[in-house]
Amino acid sequence: MRVLVEVFATLRDRLGWSLKSIEFSGDEVTLEDLLRSVKDLYDLLINDLGGDLSNLLENYLVFINGIHAQFRGGLKAVLRDNDKVSIFPPVAGGSLDTFLTEKQITVLRLRAQGLSVEDIARILGVSKSNVYSLLRSARKVFEKSLRTVKIYNELTSNVRLVVPKGTSINEFIKILISEADNHNIKIPLPTYEVIVKLIRDTYECVDLISNIVNCDLILNLDSVNGVNIIKS
């Protein structure tokens, strides 16, 4: 019997191959048998997992004919002739407590690996429209979460003010420090980290060439969460 093994992203780069065909004499083998038979892949996984292969599915995305291996029996999943095993390296985050569904997380992780919608649909054994639907629904969850955080910050902040469009970055810092001092709020960040936060959180509103903010920003300050900057 023959089983195909396909690896993606950094796994592919580290191993120097993307697809292997492995021959077995019996009619069926387990996923663990397969991994142990591909020495370079097995050695790499064991090294990454600290010597414990049982942690594989907690750290890697593994699919058997488009179905997550955990739904096929994990490492004891039975493989048969012409089965295909697809393995993706971990994406930062691990097991998350989130409003996203497992399917949404899986699709987002595969997209983060650089796979196209067509590739994801093929691997998961679903239609492209299904993948697009999962991506859209995940984005809605993300946007709803952002709005929730915005409302929370507005309701719990001790100080809330609008920094108008056209304010220089230096003036923005002066306003922040002045308001914090006036309300006895300790800012838990040095000035350069506040600037980094400004650029990171509202990158589309910061003109680094002119050194100004080019849209209205809402600045929330409180003694617990420190500084929160959002687009108005």
N, C-alpha and C positions, 0 to 999 in steps of 0.2 A: 504494500500500500504506500501511497505517497501523500505527504502533508506539506502544504506551503506555509512558509513563515515570512511575514512582511514586517519590516521595521521602518519607523518614520523619524523625521526631524533629527535631533541630536543623536539618537540611537544609530540612525543610518550613518551619520558623519563619523561617529566613534568606531563603528564596526567596519565601515568601508564597503558595505553592501546593503541592498534594500530588499532583496527577495531571494529566498533559498527554497529549494525543493528537497525534502528529506524523505528518504526511502526506509520503510520498515518491513520486516518479514511477516509480521502477524496481520490480523484483520482490524485490530484497533489498539490504540495506545492512549495514555492519559496526557493531559497538557504538561504535567510535570515531566513525564518521560520525554516528551518532545524537547522541552527546554534543556534537559540534561544532555540530550544528544547533540545539541548545537553548542559546541564547547566555548567558542568565543563569546557567544551571546550569554550563555549560562554564567561564565566567569565574570562578565561585566555586571550582570544582574546581581549576582552574589556579592560582589564588591560594593555595589551601590546600596544593597539592602543590609549591609552589615553581617553577611553570612547567613541570613535567615530568609529563605525563599518563600516562607509562608506569608511574608509581608508584601508579596508581589502586588496583589490586587488592591492593596491600600495605597500603593504608591505609583502604580502604572495603570494605564488604560489598556486592557487586553480584550480583544474581541475574537470570537470564533464564528466564522461565517456571518459577521455583522451583529452578533449577539454578545453582550457583555459576558465575560467568562464566569462571573459570579452567578449568573443565572443558568449556567450549564454545569455547575458543580465545582467551580473553582479549579484548583490545581488537579483535582481528580476528574475533571471533565473528560469524557471519552471522545477521542478523535477517530474519525474513519477516513477512508480513502477519499482524496481530493478535498478534504477540509482545508480551510485557510485560517491561519491565526495571524492577527494584526496587533502589533504592540507599539504603544506610544509612550514616550518618556513623560515623567511627571511635569505638571505645570504648577507653579507656586500656588499654594492654597491648601492642598490636601483636603481632608474632610472638613466641610464648612457647615456652620449653622446659618442657613440662608433661606430666603423666600423663593429661591429658584428651585425648580424641580431637578431631579437627577438627569433627565433627558436634556434639559436646557444647559446644565453644567457640562454634560458630555459634549454637546455640540459646540459650546463656547470654548472648551478646552481644545477640541480638534481645530477650530478656527485659529486659536492662538498658536497652534503648531504650524500654521501656514497652509492648511488644506483648503481646497476650494469646496464650494457647496456640492459640486458634482462628486468629488472624492468622498465627502462625508456621507452623502446619500448612498453611494456604492458600499462603503464600509458598514454602515448601519443597516443596510438593506431596506431603506425607505425611499420615498420619492423626494425630488428636489423641493417641491412645494412644501413638504412636511418639514424639511430642514429650514427653509425660509420662515415658516410659521413659528418654529421654535426660536429662531433668532429674533423675530419681531416680538414675541411674547416675553422673551428675556429682557429685551430693551425696555419694554413697558414696565416690567418689574423694577428695573434699574432706575428709570425716570421717576417712578412713584416713590421709590426709596429716597431719591434725592430731594423730592418735594417734602417728604416727611421730615428729613433732617433739617431742611430749611425752616419749616414751621416750628420744629422743636427748638432750634437755635433762636428763632425770633421770640418764642414764648419764654425761654429760660434765660436769655441774656440780660445782664444788668445794664448794658449800654448798647443802643442800636442807632446808628446814624448812616446817612447816605453820603458817600464821597463822590462828588460830581465828576462827570466826564471832563477831561482836560487837566485834571489835577496832576502835578508832577509826582513821580515816585517819592522824591525826597519830602515833598509836602504831605504826601499820604502817610509817611512814617511819622512826621511831626504831629499830625492830627491824631494818629493812633496813640502815640506816647502821651500826648497832652490829655486825651480823654481818659486813658488808663490812670494817669496821675490824679486827675480830678475826682475819680471815683474809687481811688485806692485799690485798683486792680493790678495785681502783679502779672506782667506778661512773661510767660515761661520760655520765651525764645529770644535769642540775641537778634539784633537788627538785621543781620544778613540772612538769618533763617526766616524772618518775617517777609523779606523781599522774595526769597525762594518760594515761600508759601503763596505769596501774591501771584507770582508768575505761574506756579503749578496749578493753583485752584482756579485762576481766571485768565489762563494764557491768551485767550482770544481778545482780552480787553487790555493787554499790556503792550505798548509800543516801546520796545527797548532802544530803538534808534532815536526817537524823540524823547524818551525817558518820561512818558506820561501814560495815564490810564485813558483809554479812548471809549469808555462807556461808564455809566453810573454803577457804582459798587455799593453794596450794603456791608457795613462793618459791624460785627457783633462781638462784644467783649463781655466776658464774665470770669469770675474768680475760679471757676471749676474747669471750664473748657478752654480758657485763654482766648485766642483770636480765631474768629471764623470770618472768612471773606467770601462773598458770593456776588454774582452778577445781579443787578437790580431787575 
